Amino acid sequence: MEIVHIYTRRRSDFGRPCYFSDRPAEVCVDIQPDPSLAEAFMLRCPVDTPVQHGSEMSEHEVNTERVEVETRGVNHVEGGWPKDINPQEMEQTARFRKKVEKEENYVNTIVHLGTLMEHCVRQNNAIDIYKEYFGEEEEAEMEDEAPSAKTINVIRDPNITKRTAAHLSWHPDRCKKLAVAYSCLEFQQSTEDMSLDSYIWDLENPNKPQLVLKPSSPLVSLEYNPKDAHILVGGCYNGQLAYWDTRKGGLPVEVSTVEASHRDPVYGAIWLQSKTGTECFSASTDGQVLWWDIRKLSEPTETLVLDITRQGLLENALGAITLEFEPTMPTKFMVGTEQGIVITCNRKAKTPPEKIAGTYSGHHGPVYALTRNPLYPKIFLTVGDWTARIWSEEAKESSIMWTKYHLSYLTAGCWSTVRPAVFFTTKMDGTLDVWDFLFKQNDPSLSLKICDEPLSSLRLQDNGCIVGCGSKLGTVTLLEISSGLCTLQRNEKNLANAMFERETKREKILEARHREMRLKERARSEGQDAEAEEIPEESPQEALDRAQKEFFEVIEAELQRRARAEARHLDGKVKKRAGEEAVVQGEESELPKYEEESEEKDAAKVSSLQPHSPPPGGLCLRGAAPGPPARSPHRSSSGARPGGSHRKRGAAHRCSLALCPPDFIFPLA
């Protein structure tokens, strides 16, 4: 049977609002309990059973699409100089300024802003809002904090074929941008489809590079211009030098010619302090240092060959791996070479040989990092082979401090920009070490495992709080170090300076001592050479006679030595026998008292015998004169029985036999 419901409503009731009113409750159904159904139920503890009227669904997440942000330049509609005014012309700007100052709107604006400024000045005079009044307490808290670091960002190479992050450069004005040079430094592993691009990353939007730099060859080095943050210079793998203007896009503005460029990869490119801000210099493993002006990259302005023999020969030049330039020393720069030698150069020297001022030798392999201490420029850090070394310009024969030899190869290093006693090093096993030699000298204060692949580059921000580490697979890890490692400690400058001076003085003393020893050795060798020159040449027969004579002298000396040895051996035997006899005599002299009494009785019996004529030539016993009998000088060491004969080892009692006078002769039985 089909149930059909029919609803009827008048036309006037359509869309009519509903009105509700209160009314008493009404029982619709009243079901009485049925005792017969109780047997089908079982008593249980109270159980809460939830009831869900919606359908159950599996766990899922919903996220909005990522918003891609792109930075573009805009033209200001208000403010700035008008288009018909050239800001570089002093006369035009002065004329325009006088015109604006006479306008009524300008005067009213200045009066209004002057009132606000006066209020701020008075407020600042009452209390300096920029002064730290409780800095000592904060320093005390930071001293107790253990060294640490945390990862704040990881930037990866967007290409499928990963390349090495060869060089890092922070934006000079705002530390939110990082330029990374990507290249494959192993020629055998490079492929044809490998990308040549390098990137500028914005840390606030690390998912996509802000600008793609498109060089003609992979970049090995890349540096921001400290005077103009829009300009970058890069050294290419094929030896060329190029520069970019970020306002003009990712293509290079100008590239040096192949004929005038380096012949090997440009591992170092640094901007110089100049009025124009367009000068830089580069170094490569081809053994040359070239100076450039980016306004004319067709040829270098100056060339230096790194020949430490000062002959200027390119075949004798040492290959450069790293460059170092300190703006406070505009004429000096340093070069780290493949052979482990650091070369100090002076650009303003008159002749090319004089431009190489000196060398420092201490590494067994290439010098991968070379940086001066930002607070003490005469102290510099080198990283190579398995150690990091700290040098002083005053001690050239040896470094003043160095780390222990690590198990992994060191690849990069840099000083802290804030603390003079802190520096950073990276290793082939993917570890970042932070050294604080005022706190600990034998081991790093902080050691972090960044990644599994080798670390290849290292760069610290100017504020000293964030450090970037580039790896062999193109991953750039940004770490924020703890405040204790990036805040200048109390009295740290004086302590670090005292340690540098003490170690430099010690090395000077050792150098002077070694120099003195070398002079003595040289004088001794020269004297021996002079004696050798004075000896005339001898004929073959004279040489044979001299050799024969020396041979027989050696034989005779050996025979004499053997004879002396035998004599010493016999003398030792005699002394040993005499010593044994002395021991025997000493033991016999300690006979007991009753032995002395028995000897006295025997002597009395002998003296009572009648004397008679001795036989001619007969033996006699030499006795003592009449009186008390003398003690026998020979006694048995084993002790004798009372009244018995004194014997030792079966021998008769020892006595002296000699020819005696008749009064003392008695017959021998």
Order of alpha helices (4+ residues) and beta strands (2+ residues): alpha-alpha-alpha-beta-beta-beta-beta-beta-beta-beta-beta-beta-beta-beta-beta-beta-beta-beta-beta-alpha-beta-beta-beta-beta-beta-beta-beta-beta-beta-beta-beta-beta-alpha-alpha-alpha-beta-beta
